[in-house]
Amino acid sequence: MNGLFLIAGLKWGDWRNWSKYHSTILFFWFGDLLYNFLCKDYLMWEYKETMFGQNILPNHLTISLLIMFVAYPATVLIFLGNLPDKTMKKVLWLLFWVALFSLVEYINLRYLDLIEHHHQWTMAWSVFFNLIVFFILLLHNKHPIAALIISIPIILFFVMFFDVPIY
């Protein structure tokens, strides 16, 4: 899947203006790193390699890092680099990306056995989470401080709702 994101990013990403999106890519990375830190021993979703590279990608963390360094920059460069001007088209663009990420996860979960859900995490939670992620990325691009502030109660909600042990 990372290869597909890389190809799509090279083809449709706004590489000419990559520096405009640099801080949002870092913000995206930070969010995933925070998840991997807070949920290290209590993962909601866990990546695994069952098809090609078990020796190269032996565990969740290595796969997650690959996703962070390949799929996330490509996603941000395409998502923000091709963002429509009109509000309704922006909403549809955001929903397209939520659907795309959710569909990729569903295929990986149901058919390819590349991800597992744990601790009552479901596809419904993933769709909701993807909606939050893409909204926050959109917000971060124009208002980074607001995105950071809004992210705090969202993180606290997920930690408390799923009883993530913080110690």
C-alpha positions as CSV (number, residue, x, y, z in Angstrom):
1,M,0.0,0.0,0.0
2,N,2.9,2.4,0.7
3,G,4.1,1.9,-2.8
4,L,0.7,3.0,-4.1
5,F,0.8,6.1,-1.9
6,L,4.3,6.8,-3.1
7,I,3.3,6.6,-6.8
8,A,0.2,8.7,-6.2
9,G,2.2,11.3,-4.2
10,L,4.8,11.5,-7.0
11,K,2.0,11.9,-9.6
12,W,-0.5,14.2,-7.9
13,G,1.4,15.7,-4.9
14,D,2.2,19.4,-4.9
15,W,5.9,19.0,-4.7
16,R,6.6,22.4,-6.1
17,N,5.1,23.9,-2.9
18,W,6.2,21.2,-0.4
19,S,7.5,23.7,2.1
20,K,4.0,25.1,2.6
21,Y,2.9,21.6,3.9
22,H,6.1,20.7,5.8
23,S,4.7,21.7,9.2
24,T,1.5,19.8,8.6
25,I,3.4,16.7,7.6
26,L,5.4,17.0,10.9
27,F,2.1,17.5,12.8
28,F,0.8,14.3,11.2
29,W,4.0,12.4,12.2
30,F,3.8,13.8,15.7
31,G,0.2,12.5,16.1
32,D,1.1,9.0,15.0
33,L,4.3,9.0,17.1
34,L,2.2,10.1,20.1
35,Y,-0.3,7.2,19.4
36,N,2.6,4.7,19.2
37,F,4.1,6.1,22.5
38,L,0.8,6.3,24.5
39,C,-0.5,3.0,23.2
40,K,2.7,1.1,23.0
41,D,1.4,-1.7,25.2
42,Y,-2.3,-1.1,24.4
43,L,-2.6,-0.7,20.6
44,M,-6.1,0.1,19.2
45,W,-4.9,-1.0,15.8
46,E,-1.8,-3.0,15.0
47,Y,-0.1,-3.2,11.6
48,K,1.5,-6.5,10.5
49,E,3.2,-7.8,7.4
50,T,1.8,-11.0,6.0
51,M,2.5,-10.8,2.3
52,F,6.0,-9.7,1.2
53,G,8.4,-8.3,3.7
54,Q,8.1,-10.0,7.1
55,N,11.9,-9.8,7.4
56,I,12.0,-6.1,6.4
57,L,8.8,-5.1,8.3
58,P,8.8,-7.5,11.3
59,N,6.4,-5.5,13.6
60,H,3.9,-2.7,14.0
61,L,6.5,0.0,14.8
62,T,8.6,-0.6,11.7
63,I,5.4,-0.6,9.5
64,S,4.1,2.5,11.2
65,L,7.4,4.3,10.6
66,L,7.2,3.3,6.9
67,I,3.7,4.7,6.7
68,M,4.7,7.9,8.4
69,F,7.6,8.5,6.1
70,V,5.9,7.4,2.8
71,A,2.1,7.5,3.0
72,Y,1.7,10.6,5.2
73,P,3.8,13.0,3.2
74,A,2.2,11.8,0.0
75,T,-1.2,12.1,1.6
76,V,-0.6,15.7,2.8
77,L,0.9,16.8,-0.5
78,I,-2.1,15.5,-2.5
79,F,-4.8,16.3,0.1
80,L,-3.7,19.9,0.7
81,G,-2.0,20.5,-2.6
82,N,-5.2,19.9,-4.5
83,L,-7.6,21.4,-2.0
84,P,-10.6,23.0,-3.9
85,D,-11.5,26.6,-3.2
86,K,-15.2,26.3,-2.7
87,T,-16.5,25.2,0.7
88,M,-18.8,22.4,-0.6
89,K,-16.0,21.0,-2.7
90,K,-13.6,21.1,0.3
91,V,-16.1,19.1,2.3
92,L,-16.5,16.5,-0.5
93,W,-12.7,16.4,-0.9
94,L,-12.3,15.8,2.9
95,L,-15.0,13.0,2.8
96,F,-13.3,11.5,-0.2
97,W,-10.0,11.1,1.8
98,V,-11.9,9.8,4.8
99,A,-13.5,7.2,2.6
100,L,-10.2,6.3,0.9
101,F,-8.3,5.8,4.2
102,S,-11.3,3.9,5.6
103,L,-11.5,1.7,2.5
104,V,-7.8,0.9,2.6
105,E,-8.0,0.0,6.2
106,Y,-11.1,-2.2,5.6
107,I,-9.3,-4.1,2.8
108,N,-6.2,-4.5,4.9
109,L,-8.4,-5.7,7.8
110,R,-10.8,-8.0,6.1
111,Y,-9.0,-9.3,3.0
112,L,-5.2,-8.9,3.4
113,D,-4.8,-9.5,7.1
114,L,-2.4,-6.5,7.3
115,I,-4.0,-4.9,10.3
116,E,-5.8,-6.0,13.5
117,H,-8.1,-4.1,15.8
118,H,-7.9,-4.4,19.5
119,H,-9.6,-3.1,22.7
120,Q,-13.0,-2.6,21.1
121,W,-11.7,-0.5,18.2
122,T,-13.8,-1.1,15.1
123,M,-14.1,0.1,11.6
124,A,-16.8,2.6,12.7
125,W,-14.2,4.1,15.1
126,S,-11.7,4.2,12.3
127,V,-14.1,6.1,10.0
128,F,-14.8,8.6,12.8
129,F,-11.0,8.9,13.6
130,N,-10.2,9.5,9.9
131,L,-12.8,12.2,9.8
132,I,-11.1,13.9,12.7
133,V,-7.6,13.4,11.3
134,F,-8.5,15.0,7.9
135,F,-10.4,17.9,9.5
136,I,-7.4,18.6,11.8
137,L,-4.9,18.4,8.9
138,L,-7.1,20.9,7.0
139,L,-7.2,23.2,10.1
140,H,-3.5,22.8,10.8
141,N,-2.6,24.0,7.3
142,K,-4.1,27.4,8.0
143,H,-4.3,27.6,11.8
144,P,-1.7,25.4,13.4
145,I,-2.2,26.6,17.0
146,A,-5.9,26.0,16.8
147,A,-5.3,22.5,15.5
148,L,-2.9,21.8,18.4
149,I,-5.4,23.2,21.0
150,I,-8.4,21.2,19.5
151,S,-6.2,18.0,19.4
152,I,-5.7,18.0,23.1
153,P,-9.3,17.2,24.2
154,I,-9.6,14.8,21.3
155,I,-6.6,12.9,22.5
156,L,-7.9,12.9,26.0
157,F,-11.3,11.6,24.9
158,F,-9.7,8.6,23.1
159,V,-7.4,7.9,26.0
160,M,-10.2,8.0,28.5
161,F,-12.9,6.3,26.4
162,F,-10.7,3.3,25.6
163,D,-9.1,3.2,29.1
164,V,-5.6,3.5,27.7
165,P,-3.2,2.8,30.6
166,I,-0.9,5.8,30.9
167,Y,1.9,5.0,33.3
